[in-house]
Amino acid sequence: MDPATILHADLDAFYASVEQLYDPALRGRPIAVGGGVVLAASYEAKAFGVRGGMSGRQARELCPELVFVSGRFKEYQRLGDAAIAILGDYTPLVERISIDEAFADVAGTSHLFGPPEAVARLVRQRVREEVGLPISIGVARTKHLAKIASQVAKPDGLVVVPPETEMTFLHDLPVGLMWGVGPVTGRRLHEAGIDTIGQLAATPGKSLEDLVGVAAGQKLAALAWNRDPRVIASGQRARSVGAQSALGRQAFTPRVVRPTLRHLADRICSRMRARDLAGRTVTVRVRLADMRSVTRSMTLGASVAATAILAEVAEELVETVRRDRPSERYLSLLAISVSHLGPQSALQLEFGLGLADEHRRPGARRGAARWQADKAMDRVRGRFGWEAIGYGGVMLEGRRSVPDAFRELAEKDL
């Protein structure tokens, strides 16, 4: 059996911890980053049930003493980079998965820095001393178990899971700690009497697949027995590009949906064009007020990186969700991702042939005009900054509950 050499490092309540670092008066107090929407909450606030994505009004009802702060967005990026860079001092095999967490494999560096536990202690000490923030680390034989161990270690702790104790450690934990068990899946499992990972591991495969679906059932069954063959993928090419926006509790109407999707499409397509990428498959995710999520996808006839085309496709997909669920009046999150990525080829103009998807083909007359407008806007932004120019439907939408600076940091591949 392989030794436990994979580390999962996760900065604790990262955004809130940064605020408490810069303002000592906030330490020990329940704080939230945001305003109309809670973007992040301190552990003191989480104790009252406050969580990211919640509306500011609901958060204040749960915790009347809650202090809202606007956020130090440049510092989040700088301090997150500094903390993750410390991992890179001990191994080249680092896979960053968000602004505040990363995996690392230290199997080949023990002759330099000692065993994995010693490396984890060094990393935690240096992050505390050099960056000023608490970080929790899990050490295990697989990525999934290392991530679970880091959650158990919180706040500000270290948990090492030796191979011989994996099942004992894993099977007593709640299923909600598993990758892939969100609120909806967790509720289904609870209703079936499955609350621990051990209970899930003991559930017959067919019964589990009937509860959560074949693919999810097989994946969860494997993870419940710590079967996770994934290796650290440092510097891997992105398989998708995505962005999401937490909305708190907003009306499920075009007035809310359209500017949000256009803003997300603008972010995603700008990033794709900067990397000379385009994608064919568009996926949207709508999280409803009760935290249930619905996804819809569409594969296009031609790869796209034009903002207006992506926004229109996303709007069509979200509209199918709204039509299918006419009783749903509110939503709490919207997300878009683009997959089946490939190099952005030179624009090849097409004759108008009356094809059904002609309005969203990059080489059609309308698509080419949109592409040229995007490229012109990219050049202006490259010289004068992001806010120098934008689409009217986004820039004139009114006051946003989530600042653009935070959106840029929080957007992750879905």
C-alpha positions in Angstrom: 0.0 0.0 0.0 1.3 3.5 -0.9 2.3 5.8 1.9 0.3 8.9 2.8 2.1 11.7 0.9 -0.7 13.9 -0.5 -1.4 17.2 1.3 -4.5 19.2 1.0 -3.9 22.8 2.4 -6.9 25.1 2.9 -6.7 28.6 4.4 -9.3 28.9 7.2 -12.3 31.2 6.6 -9.9 32.9 4.2 -11.7 36.2 3.3 -12.9 36.8 6.8 -9.4 35.9 8.2 -7.8 38.5 6.0 -10.2 41.1 7.3 -9.4 40.1 10.9 -5.7 40.2 10.1 -5.9 43.8 8.9 -8.3 45.0 11.5 -7.6 43.4 14.9 -10.8 44.9 16.3 -12.7 42.3 14.2 -11.0 39.3 15.8 -13.3 37.1 17.8 -16.4 38.9 16.3 -18.9 37.5 13.8 -18.1 39.1 10.5 -19.2 38.7 6.9 -17.6 39.9 3.7 -20.2 41.4 1.4 -23.4 43.4 1.8 -26.5 42.4 0.0 -25.0 38.9 -0.3 -22.7 37.1 2.1 -19.6 36.3 0.2 -17.7 34.7 3.2 -18.2 34.4 6.9 -15.9 34.1 9.9 -16.1 31.0 12.2 -17.8 33.2 14.8 -20.5 34.0 12.2 -20.8 30.4 11.0 -21.6 29.4 14.5 -24.9 31.3 14.1 -25.7 29.6 10.7 -24.4 32.4 8.5 -22.9 31.0 5.3 -21.7 32.2 1.9 -24.4 32.9 -0.7 -27.0 33.9 2.0 -28.7 37.2 1.7 -27.5 39.9 4.0 -30.9 40.3 5.5 -31.2 36.6 6.4 -27.7 36.7 7.9 -28.6 39.6 10.1 -31.7 37.8 11.3 -29.6 34.8 12.3 -26.8 37.0 13.9 -27.9 40.5 14.9 -24.3 41.3 16.0 -22.9 40.5 12.5 -20.4 43.0 11.1 -20.3 43.4 7.4 -17.1 44.5 5.7 -16.7 45.4 2.0 -13.6 43.3 1.3 -9.9 43.9 0.4 -9.9 42.2 -2.9 -6.3 42.8 -4.0 -5.1 41.6 -0.7 -7.0 38.3 -1.0 -5.2 37.6 -4.3 -1.8 38.6 -2.9 -2.1 36.6 0.3 -3.6 33.6 -1.4 -0.8 33.5 -3.9 1.8 33.9 -1.1 0.4 31.0 1.0 0.2 28.6 -2.0 3.7 29.5 -3.1 5.0 28.2 0.2 3.8 24.7 -0.8 5.9 25.1 -4.0 9.0 25.4 -1.9 8.7 21.8 -0.8 7.5 20.1 -4.0 6.9 20.9 -7.7 3.8 18.8 -7.6 1.3 21.4 -6.5 -2.3 21.6 -7.9 -4.1 24.8 -7.0 -7.9 24.3 -7.0 -9.0 27.8 -5.8 -7.6 31.0 -4.5 -7.2 29.6 -1.0 -6.6 25.8 -1.3 -4.3 23.4 -3.1 -3.1 19.8 -3.2 0.6 18.8 -3.1 2.4 15.5 -3.4 5.6 15.3 -1.3 6.5 11.7 -2.1 9.8 12.6 -3.7 11.1 15.2 -1.3 11.4 13.3 2.0 15.2 13.1 1.7 15.2 16.9 1.7 12.5 18.0 4.1 11.5 14.9 6.1 8.3 12.9 6.1 5.0 14.4 4.9 3.8 15.3 8.4 7.0 17.3 9.0 6.5 19.1 5.7 2.9 19.9 6.7 4.0 21.4 10.0 6.6 23.5 8.2 4.1 24.8 5.8 1.6 25.7 8.5 4.3 27.4 10.5 5.5 29.5 7.6 2.0 30.5 6.4 1.3 31.7 9.9 4.6 33.6 10.3 5.1 34.9 6.8 1.5 35.5 5.6 -0.2 35.9 9.0 -3.1 33.5 8.3 -4.3 30.2 9.8 -4.2 27.2 7.4 -5.4 23.6 7.9 -3.8 20.6 6.3 -4.9 17.1 5.8 -2.3 14.4 4.8 -3.5 11.1 3.3 -2.9 8.5 0.6 -5.5 9.9 -1.8 -6.7 13.4 -2.8 -10.3 12.7 -1.5 -9.1 11.6 1.9 -6.6 14.4 2.2 -9.4 17.0 1.5 -11.6 15.3 4.1 -8.8 15.3 6.6 -8.2 19.0 6.1 -11.9 19.7 6.9 -11.7 17.6 10.0 -8.5 19.6 11.0 -10.3 22.9 10.9 -9.9 25.4 12.3 -6.1 25.9 12.2 -5.1 22.2 12.5 -3.3 19.2 11.0 -4.7 15.7 10.6 -2.6 12.8 9.2 -4.4 9.6 8.1 -1.9 6.7 8.1 -2.9 4.0 5.5 -3.7 1.4 8.1 -6.3 3.6 9.8 -8.1 4.9 6.7 -11.3 3.0 7.1 -11.6 3.6 10.8 -11.1 7.3 10.3 -13.3 7.6 7.2 -16.3 5.5 8.1 -17.3 7.4 11.3 -17.5 10.8 9.5 -20.7 12.4 8.1 -21.4 11.8 4.4 -21.6 15.6 3.9 -17.8 15.8 4.0 -17.5 13.7 0.8 -16.8 15.3 -2.5 -20.0 15.2 -4.5 -22.5 15.2 -1.6 -24.3 18.6 -1.7 -27.5 19.6 0.1 -29.8 17.7 -2.3 -27.8 14.4 -2.3 -27.2 14.7 1.5 -31.0 15.1 2.0 -31.7 12.0 -0.1 -29.1 9.9 1.8 -30.4 11.1 5.2 -34.0 10.2 4.2 -32.7 6.7 3.4 -31.0 6.4 6.8 -27.4 7.0 5.4 -25.7 9.6 7.6 -22.1 8.4 7.9 -19.6 7.4 5.2 -19.5 3.9 6.8 -23.3 3.5 6.3 -22.9 4.6 2.7 -20.0 2.1 2.2 -22.3 -0.7 3.5 -25.2 0.2 1.1 -25.6 -2.2 -1.8 -24.6 -0.6 -5.1 -28.0 -0.9 -6.7 -29.7 0.7 -3.8 -27.3 3.6 -3.8 -27.6 4.1 -7.6 -31.4 4.2 -7.2 -31.0 7.0 -4.7 -28.5 9.2 -6.4 -28.1 7.9 -10.0 -25.8 5.4 -11.5 -22.7 7.6 -12.1 -22.9 9.4 -8.7 -23.6 6.1 -6.9 -20.6 4.4 -8.4 -18.4 7.4 -7.6 -19.5 7.7 -4.0 -19.2 4.0 -3.4 -15.6 4.1 -4.6 -14.7 7.1 -2.5 -16.4 5.6 0.6 -13.7 2.8 0.3 -11.0 5.4 -0.4 -10.6 4.3 -4.0 -9.4 7.5 -5.7 -6.8 7.1 -8.4 -6.4 10.8 -9.2 -2.9 12.2 -9.1 -1.7 15.7 -8.6 -2.2 17.6 -11.9 0.2 20.5 -11.7 0.0 22.9 -14.7 -2.8 20.9 -16.4 -4.7 22.6 -19.2 -8.2 23.7 -18.2 -11.0 21.4 -19.4 -13.6 24.1 -18.9 -13.8 27.8 -18.1 -16.6 28.9 -15.8 -17.9 31.6 -13.6 -20.7 31.9 -11.0 -22.5 34.6 -9.1 -24.1 34.2 -5.7 -27.3 36.3 -5.6 -28.6 35.8 -2.1 -32.4 35.5 -2.7 -33.5 37.2 -5.9 -36.6 36.9 -8.0 -36.4 34.3 -10.8 -37.1 36.8 -13.6 -35.4 38.0 -16.8 -34.6 41.3 -15.0 -32.3 39.5 -12.6 -31.2 36.7 -14.9 -30.2 38.6 -18.0 -27.6 41.1 -16.7 -26.1 38.4 -14.4 -25.6 36.0 -17.3 -24.2 38.7 -19.5 -21.7 39.7 -16.9 -20.6 36.1 -16.4 -20.4 35.6 -20.2 -18.3 38.7 -20.5 -15.8 37.4 -17.8 -15.6 33.9 -19.3 -15.2 34.9 -22.9 -12.6 37.5 -22.1 -10.6 34.8 -20.4 -11.0 32.4 -23.3 -10.0 35.0 -25.9 -6.9 35.9 -23.8 -5.8 32.3 -24.0 -6.9 31.9 -27.7 -9.5 29.3 -26.7 -13.1 28.7 -27.7 -15.6 26.1 -26.6 -18.5 24.1 -27.9 -20.5 22.9 -24.9 -22.3 25.5 -22.7 -23.6 24.5 -19.3 -25.6 26.6 -16.9 -26.4 25.9 -13.3 -29.3 27.5 -11.4 -29.4 27.2 -7.7 -32.9 27.7 -6.3 -33.8 29.4 -3.1 -33.9 26.0 -1.2 -30.3 25.3 -2.4 -31.3 22.7 -4.9 -29.4 23.0 -8.2 -30.6 22.4 -11.7 -28.2 22.2 -14.7 -28.8 22.4 -18.4 -26.3 22.0 -21.3 -26.1 22.6 -25.0 -23.4 21.6 -27.5 -23.1 24.1 -30.4 -22.3 23.4 -34.0 -19.2 25.6 -33.8 -16.9 26.7 -31.0 -17.5 30.1 -29.7 -15.7 32.8 -27.6 -18.0 35.7 -28.4 -19.6 37.3 -25.3 -23.0 38.0 -26.8 -23.4 34.5 -28.3 -22.5 32.8 -25.0 -24.9 35.0 -23.1 -27.8 34.3 -25.4 -27.2 30.5 -25.2 -27.0 30.7 -21.4 -30.3 32.7 -21.3 -32.0 30.1 -23.5 -30.9 27.3 -21.1 -31.9 29.2 -18.0 -35.3 30.0 -19.5 -35.9 26.2 -20.0 -35.3 25.8 -16.3 -37.8 28.6 -15.5 -40.4 27.1 -17.9 -39.9 23.6 -16.4 -40.3 24.9 -12.8 -43.0 27.6 -13.0 -43.6 27.5 -9.3 -40.0 28.5 -8.5 -40.1 32.2 -7.7 -36.6 32.8 -6.4 -33.0 31.8 -7.1 -29.7 32.1 -5.2 -27.0 31.5 -7.7 -26.3 31.4 -11.5 -23.3 29.8 -13.1 -22.0 29.3 -16.7 -19.3 27.0 -17.8 -17.9 26.3 -21.3 -16.2 23.0 -22.1 -14.9 21.0 -25.1 -12.2 23.7 -25.3 -9.8 24.0 -28.2 -7.6 26.6 -29.9 -9.4 29.5 -31.3 -9.1 29.2 -35.1 -8.9 32.1 -37.4 -12.4 33.5 -38.2 -13.7 32.0 -41.4 -16.6 33.9 -42.9 -19.6 31.9 -43.9 -22.4 32.5 -46.5 -25.9 32.9 -45.1 -27.5 29.5 -45.8 -30.5 29.9 -43.5 -29.2 27.4 -41.0 -31.1 27.1 -37.7 -28.0 28.0 -35.6 -26.7 30.7 -38.0 -27.3 33.5 -35.5 -24.8 31.9 -33.2 -22.1 30.8 -35.7 -18.9 32.8 -35.3 -18.4 33.0 -39.1 -21.9 34.3 -39.9 -22.3 38.0 -40.6 -23.8 38.7 -37.1 -21.3 36.4 -35.4 -18.3 38.1 -37.1 -19.5 41.5 -36.1 -19.8 40.4 -32.5 -16.3 38.9 -32.6 -14.9 42.2 -33.9 -16.6 44.2 -31.2 -15.3 41.9 -28.5 -11.7 42.1 -29.8 -11.9 45.9 -29.9 -13.2 45.9 -26.3 -10.4 43.6 -25.3 -7.9 46.1 -26.7 -9.4 49.0 -24.8 -9.5 47.1 -21.6 -5.9 46.0 -22.1 -4.8 49.6 -22.2 -7.2 51.4 -19.8 -8.5 48.7 -17.5 -11.5 46.5 -17.2 -14.0 49.2 -16.2 -13.0 51.5 -19.1 -15.6 49.8 -21.4 -18.3 47.2 -21.3 -21.7 46.1 -22.5 -24.5 48.6 -21.7 -26.8 45.9 -20.4 -24.2 45.0 -17.8 -22.7 48.4 -17.0 -26.1 50.1 -16.7 -27.8 47.3 -14.7 -27.5 49.4 -11.5 -25.9 48.6 -8.2 -24.4 45.1 -8.0 -24.5 43.2 -4.7 -21.1 41.6 -5.5 -18.3 43.9 -6.5 -16.5 43.0 -9.7 -13.2 42.8 -8.0 -14.5 39.9 -5.8 -16.1 38.2 -8.8 -12.7 38.1 -10.6 -11.2 36.3 -7.6 -14.2 34.0 -6.8 -14.9 32.7 -10.3 -13.7 29.2 -10.6 -13.9 26.4 -13.2 -17.1 24.6 -12.4 
